[in-house]
Structures are given as structure tokens and as C-alpha cells.
């Protein structure tokens, strides 16, 4: 997925750009949901970090949690992002969230909020 620099954009422009990035990767997400996801995300003013990538993917799953097919697809991508960034200082925290998302996908719990994990 693209994580383009958007620190210089107005809020509406940023939401539009991020929405397009989301729909490009996950075309099954409609524009309304993509915009809702994009509004949860802050500006990107640096190269993508684990935090930036994790936050976007988590927000996609949060908003789309009613559709487990989409969540499963994004879950697979977030696992790959974690594998590629396993030396990051926040890895363990994010890994714990991903474990709880796996429990959600296995119908063992409701979708986890970050504050719970």
C-alpha cells in the first residue's frame, strides 16, 4: 500500500488522497468507508514507519469489522508489516493487538479496541 507524504495537504485533500490509497489496495471498500478510515489517520510527514502502517491497517479493520473477509485480507497484510519490522520498539505492543484480532477472526471475541490490549 502507498503511504504518500501528505503533510502539506489541507484536511480534505489528505482524506481524498488516503481514501484513494486505501481503495487502490482494497477495492472492496467503498468510498464512504475509505473516507471514514482516512479521517482517523494523522498526517504523514516522514517516511512510513511501523506506527504509520500499523495505524492505517488497524483503522481499516476497525471500520470494516462488520466484514470479516475484508478484515482477514487486511489482517494478512498487517502480519506481513509486523514481520518486516520486528526490530521496531513497538513491535510487541502491535503483535499483542494482532493476536487479539486473530481471536476476533476465530469468533472468540469482539473486535479489539487498542485501549483494551
C-alpha positions in Angstrom: 0.0 0.0 0.0 1.2 3.5 -0.7 1.8 5.8 2.3 2.4 9.1 0.4 3.7 12.2 2.1 0.6 14.3 2.8 1.8 16.7 5.5 1.4 19.7 3.2 -2.2 19.0 2.2 -5.4 20.5 3.5 -7.6 18.1 5.5 -10.0 17.4 2.6 -7.1 16.8 0.2 -5.4 14.5 2.7 -8.6 12.5 3.2 -9.1 12.2 -0.5 -5.5 11.0 -1.1 -5.6 8.5 1.7 -9.0 7.2 0.6 -7.6 6.6 -2.9 -4.7 4.7 -1.5 -7.0 2.5 0.6 -9.4 1.8 -2.3 -6.4 1.1 -4.6 -5.2 -1.7 -2.3 -8.7 -2.8 -1.1 -11.2 -2.1 -3.9 -13.9 -3.9 -1.9 -14.0 -0.9 0.4 -16.4 1.8 -0.8 -15.5 5.5 -0.9 -17.6 6.4 2.2 -15.9 3.9 4.4 -12.5 4.7 2.9 -13.0 8.4 3.8 -14.1 7.4 7.3 -10.9 5.4 7.7 -8.8 8.3 6.3 -10.3 10.8 8.7 -8.9 8.7 11.6 -5.4 9.0 10.3 -2.9 11.8 11.0 -0.7 13.5 8.5 2.3 11.6 7.0 5.3 13.9 7.1 8.1 11.3 7.2 8.9 8.0 5.5 6.4 5.4 6.6 7.1 3.9 10.0 5.7 0.8 11.6 3.4 3.1 13.6 2.1 4.8 10.4 1.5 1.5 8.6 0.0 -0.3 11.6 -2.3 2.6 12.4 -3.8 2.7 8.9 -4.3 -1.1 8.6 -5.8 -1.2 12.1 -8.2 1.6 11.3 -9.3 -0.2 8.1 -10.1 -3.3 10.2 -11.8 -1.2 12.9 -14.1 0.5 10.5 -14.7 -2.6 8.3 -15.0 -5.1 11.3 -18.5 -6.0 10.1 -17.0 -7.6 7.0 -14.6 -10.4 8.1 -13.5 -11.1 4.5 -12.0 -7.6 4.4 -10.6 -7.8 7.9 -9.0 -11.2 7.1 -7.3 -9.7 4.0 -6.0 -6.7 5.9 -5.0 -8.9 8.8 -2.7 -10.9 6.5 -1.2 -7.6 5.3 -0.6 -6.3 8.9 1.1 -9.6 9.8 3.5 -9.1 6.9 4.1 -5.5 8.0 5.0 -6.8 11.5 7.3 -9.5 10.1 9.2 -6.8 8.1 9.5 -4.5 11.2 10.1 -7.0 14.0 13.0 -4.9 15.3 10.8 -1.9 16.0 10.4 -0.9 19.7 6.6 -1.0 19.4 6.6 -4.5 17.8 5.4 -6.3 20.9 2.5 -3.9 21.5 1.3 -4.3 18.0 1.9 -8.0 18.0 -0.4 -8.3 21.0 -3.1 -6.4 19.2 -2.8 -8.7 16.1 -3.2 -11.7 18.4 -6.5 -10.3 19.6 -7.6 -9.6 16.1 -6.9 -13.3 15.3 -9.1 -14.2 18.2 -11.8 -11.9 16.7 -11.4 -13.7 13.4 -11.8 -17.0 15.2 -15.0 -15.8 16.8 -13.5 -15.9 20.3 -14.1 -12.2 21.0 -15.5 -8.9 19.7 -13.2 -6.7 17.6 -10.4 -5.4 19.9 -10.0 -1.7 20.6 -6.4 -0.5 21.1 -7.3 0.7 24.6 -8.2 -2.9 25.7 -5.0 -4.5 24.6 
